[in-house]
Amino acid sequence: MARYIFITGGVVSSLGKGLMAASLAALLQARGFRVRIRKFDPYLNVDPGTMSPYQHGEVYVTDDGAETDLDLGHYERFTGVSARQADNITSGRIYRDIIAKERRGDYLGATVQVIPHVTDAIKQFAQDETDDLDFVLCEIGGTVGDIEGLPFIEALRQLRNEQGRENSCFVHVTLVPYIAAAGELKTKPTQHSVRELTGLGIQPDILLCRCEKPLPDNERAKIALFCNVRTEAVIPALDASSIYSVPLQYHAEGLDAEVLRHFGMTSKEPDLARWDDIVDRYQNPEGEVTIGVVGKYVGLQDAYKSLNEALIHGGMANRVKVNIRWIDAEIFEQDDSAIAAQLEPMHGILVPGGFGERGSEGKIAAVRFARERKVPFFGICLGMQMACIEAARHTAGIAGASSTEFGETKEPVVGIITEWMSAEGLQKRGANSDLGGTMRLGAYEARLADNSRVASIYGSTTISERHRHRYEVNAAYRERLEQGGLVFSGMSPDGLLPEIVERPDHPWFVGVQFHPELKSKPFEPHPLFAGFIAAAVHQSRLF
């Protein structure tokens, strides 16, 4: 029977509950336990797929095609356990399913209410597909007291009563702010947050206290006294130099040991050699490179969270520090001189995924600069499409090349995808379909050309990568683009959908239709990112 660890947050948002859940899971995994992490999101969107990155950060995509919260990326990166659609639930999805059942008459005329119907659905989600696990960690989004989160808190209260205290543990993440003018850490916000949680029927077992200064023993004892927990269960969580040092930091403070003590369990000491090596590679690089990321959401780095981490992983693979320069593509559309000024210092140029026309011409300009100046280039999703449009315009003589995403065009080098094969069979979409869940989502196979650069990088001619896009490069332009030097080195198994393009006459020029950053991990850097950073290292030594 799986044991449950429920993770709540209080005082303020953005305390790092997702990172805490991922770190604790990694520590339990290092002790030999089987773990899975789930995220409860109280918002009314069915999923974050239609939300602006400025509202919600990036959308993380699983192998089975779920559009999920970015915290699932942390979960995968720290544990290596592939997330599934069953690992992220929202209020919107719960209410949608309940209302559909009500319309079908599944409730046999009963009045449908938050209790028991909504809370039962939440409990069912928490318990589904857990038979082969030792621990299920459930992170509840938002903060205690949020009105939309109340059904989730109530459901977990009920679940604890049903499972028994010995099979469930509540970890509450709070803030202990430092007031510089007074020179003191203040425990009162934590006390109020715990009081709020207790008023909802839940007494936390462990408190993880985020603080920027060390938490003195007397303050830990004070928190324990007023919050009704053991002093040892008040775990300081100081700001870390890197997210990858957090598991080691939490272990040093006794978090995993306290969790096991709560459950009355013992285990071997955790094998943390993997994390020691990761931290060593991050903190002791033997060089550095600078990568320019030319995108449209650069004002919010959470919009490219997995990309940011995958570049760091590529640096770890090459034992170098990766300095990431976030460059707004629109500035290249306003000032041509900015292109050289911004990109000449870069050892590599990356154009990431995105949606919409804004900044597209700036991205195309960045691709052209990388091609002409022989700077290592990596295009992801929309970045690959921009590389194909750039090639069409400047090496294939197709002056009007564009994407139907940006409006009507006589030369649709990129167009909306209307049919494709998936594991469920033929998928069809129209230009007027709903935006939510209508893209090519999840893991799809691709076949790589035997003598291609990417086949050498992967060490295989068959790969599986995660997709999230509505538009595709038009294979009808393949011959003309290849005559201009852009080779289609990866295709869908049926040979219809371009997956990878590259330039054999360039030091490192690769565009991919999928999102390789979603599968990169610190202990297993994605080969494309490792190869891209290796090329950037070589570039840095040329100048």
C-alpha positions, 0 to 999 in steps of 0.5 A: 500500500502506498503512503501519501505525502501531501505538500501544501504552501502558505504565507505567499506563493512561489516558495518552491513547493514543486522543487521541494516535492521533487527534492524529497522524492529524489531523496526517497528514491535514493533510499531505494523507494519507488515514488511518484509525484502528482500536482493538484491545480485549483484553477478552472482551466481544464489544463494550462494549454491555452494559458499565456506563458506570462500567466502560467510559465511553460506548458510541460508535455508528457509522453502520453500527450497531457499539457501540464503544469511546469512543476511536472518538469521538476518532478521528471528532472529530479526523479527520472520517472516519466510523468503521465496525464494521471499526474496532474489534475485541475479544478476545471478538469474535475468539474468538466467530468462531473458535469458530463456525468450529471448530464448523462444521468450518472448520478441518478437524480442526486443533487451534485455537490462539492462534498461528496462529488468533487472531493471524491473525484479528487481522492480518486485521482490521488489514489489511481495507479498507485499499487506499485508505489511506496510513496505518492507525493501530492503537491497542492497548488496555490496557498492555504486560504485560497478559495479555489483550493478549499475542495482540495484541502477538504479532500485531503483531510478526508483521505487522511482519515480514510488512510490513517495518520500512519499512512499519510504525512502533511508537509507545509511549506511556509516563509520565515521572512527576514526584516532587515530594519529589525535584523530579525527573522519573523515566525508569525507568518508561519504561525498564522499559516499553520493556524489557517490550515489547522482551521481547515481540519489539517494539522501539519506534521512537518514544516519546511521553512523558507528563509534567507538567513539561518534559522536559530534553534530558539526560533525553531523551538518557538515555531514548533511550540506554537505550531504543535510539531516536534522541533526536529520537524521544523526544517530550515530551507535556506536559499540555495545556489542552485536548484540541484543542490537542494536535495543535498541541502534538505538531506543535511537538514534531515527532511527525508529522515523526519518523513520516514520517522513519521511513518515509523520506517527505516531504510538504508542511507541514501546513495547521493553520489549522483547528486554530488556529481551533478553539484560538482559539475555545476559548481566547478566548470572548466570553462564557459560559453554564452548562448543567445536565446532569441524568443518572444517570452524572454521577459519571463524565464519560467516560459522557457523553464525546461529549455533553461535547465536543458542548456544547463544540463548540456553545460554539465555534460561538457563541464562548462558554465552556460551563460544564457542571454535572453534576447527579444526577437522584436528588437531585430525587427526594429533595428537591423544594427541590433542583430550583429551587436546582440549576436556577435558575442554569442557562441551559440544561437537558439530559437525556441518554440512559440506561437503567433507572428510577433517576433517571427521576422526577428527570429528569421534574422537570427537564423540567417545570422547563424547560417551566414556567420557559421555560429552553432544554431539550434532551432526548436519547434517554431525555431525549426520552422523559422529556419525552413522559412529562412532557407526558402527565402535566402537559399532556395529563391522563394521570396514569399515563403511564410507560414499560414500561422501568420496569415494567407501566403502563396508560399506556405512553407509552414502550414497547419496540420490537419491529419496525422497518425498517433498511437490512437489512430488517425487524428484530424483537426481543422483550422477552426478547431478549439485551441485546447488539446488540438495540437500534435501532443506527446511522444512520436517516433521519427526516423533519422537518415543513416549518415546524418549529424543527428543520427550520430548525436543520438547513436540511433536512427529511431528516436521518440520525442515529445511534440506540442505544435499545430503547424508543420513544415510543408514536405512539398518544399523539401526538394527545393530546400535541400537544393539550397543546403537544408537537409531533411534528416529526420521524418515521421515513420510514414515519411510525411512529416518533417521532424529534423533539418540540418546543414551538412556544410555548417559547423552545427546547424540543427532544427527539430520540430519536437521539444527535446528540452522536455526529456533532458535531466541533470544526470542524463543530459539530452544528446542534442543539448550536449552536442549543441553546447559542445559545438559552442565550446568549440566556437568559443575557442576559435575566437 
